[in-house]
Amino acid sequence: MTPRENFAAAIRFETPDRIPRTLPAPYGTDIAWTGMDPTVDGRPDAKAGPVADEWGSVWVNIGVSGLGQVKEPALADWGDFATLTIPDVRDDARWGGLADARRQAGDKFLLGGGVSIYERVHFLRGLEGAWMDIYEHPDELCKLIDILVDMNLHAVERYAGAGCDGYFFCDDWGLQDRLMIDPVKFREIWKPAYARIYGAAHDAGMLTLLHSCGHITAILDDLIEAGLDVIQMDQQENMGLERLGKEFGGRLTFWCPVDIQQTMAHGSLDEIRAYVRNMIACLARPEGGFVAAYYGDPVAAGHSPEAIQAMCEEFMKCGAGD
């Protein structure tokens, strides 16, 4: 199989030749990326100082991480909703990179990046404001989510036309030990939105992938029902590998590095290697269901070069190699 075929076979549980991988050089990756430029879901680098995104939210950076946080949300008051700056996702100038994306990807699985529908809400409203909106401003909240869904539906059309294989965006839903919001409210407000996006992606011939970290077992069944094919999670220890494999293995593909907050950051090299073996044993199936991953900001997460090497070598040894 080509990397593209192998990656898709793992997601569809069609018995790939090997465990797919998205690892750093020299180990290799089976995927290529394309997207809007600039993306309407931009998260600006504010290391040099506060900077506003296209929506008008002002970001700051903390520490050595490349990821910032919103200091001044653009929509602090719903009274300003009518004048909110909404980036034009239909602007052709954003999509010029798609013209040659399929050719440049070659035999790799091509992923297109979409628009977050939970994180973008709290980037605009502030985290506390977004949580309060669930109870105090549900109508306005749903109108904002509808705008984000429509952006994703347009992006799906663009990516499908460019020959993309998968549709991906990020929404971190979990705290360390539970979901950020009441799962009942997730099902009421956000699940239908995911279903619309994932249904459109499937109708267009693309697989669906979501990054979400924290403790999210309360909604994994809902995401599967909504049409999610792959969960990219950088944490697993807070939920338990055995539990994840028992409850969701075989129904969802896991795309994971060694847990970035615990074993990868604090474990010995032998513990990292053992975690790789246990993760594959718990989450993978002979027919597929697992992708080996690497965390892209190792300095911020405290991952040593030796730890990264141990993880990658064990992934290759245990089935991610040719």
HELIX and SHEET records of a PDB file:
HELIX    1   1 PRO A    3  ILE A   11  1                                   9    
HELIX    2   2 TRP A   78  THR A   83  5                                   6    
HELIX    3   3 ASP A   92  LEU A   98  5                                   7    
HELIX    4   4 ALA A  101  ALA A  105  1                                   5    
HELIX    5   5 GLU A  119  ARG A  125  1                                   7    
HELIX    6   6 LEU A  127  GLU A  136  1                                  10    
HELIX    7   7 PRO A  138  GLY A  161  1                                  24    
HELIX    8   8 PRO A  183  LYS A  185  1                                   3    
HELIX    9   9 PHE A  186  TRP A  190  3                                   5    
HELIX   10  10 LYS A  191  ASP A  203  1                                  13    
HELIX   11  11 THR A  217  ALA A  226  1                                  10    
HELIX   12  12 LEU A  241  PHE A  248  1                                   8    
HELIX   13  13 THR A  263  HIS A  266  1                                   4    
HELIX   14  14 LEU A  269  LEU A  283  1                                  15    
HELIX   15  15 PRO A  298  ALA A  301  1                                   4    
HELIX   16  16 PRO A  305  PHE A  315  1                                  11    
HELIX   17  17 MET A  316  ALA A  320  3                                   5    
SHEET    1   A 8 ARG A  21  THR A  22  0                                        
SHEET    2   A 8 PHE A 290  ALA A 293  1                                        
SHEET    3   A 8 THR A 253  CYS A 256  1                                        
SHEET    4   A 8 VAL A 230  GLN A 232  1                                        
SHEET    5   A 8 LEU A 207  HIS A 211  1                                        
SHEET    6   A 8 GLY A 166  CYS A 170  1                                        
SHEET    7   A 8 PHE A 109  GLY A 113  1                                        
SHEET    8   A 8 ILE A  31  THR A  34  1                                        
SHEET    1   B 3 VAL A  51  ALA A  52  0                                        
SHEET    2   B 3 VAL A  58  ASN A  61 -1                                        
SHEET    3   B 3 GLY A  68  GLU A  72 -1                                        
END                                                                             
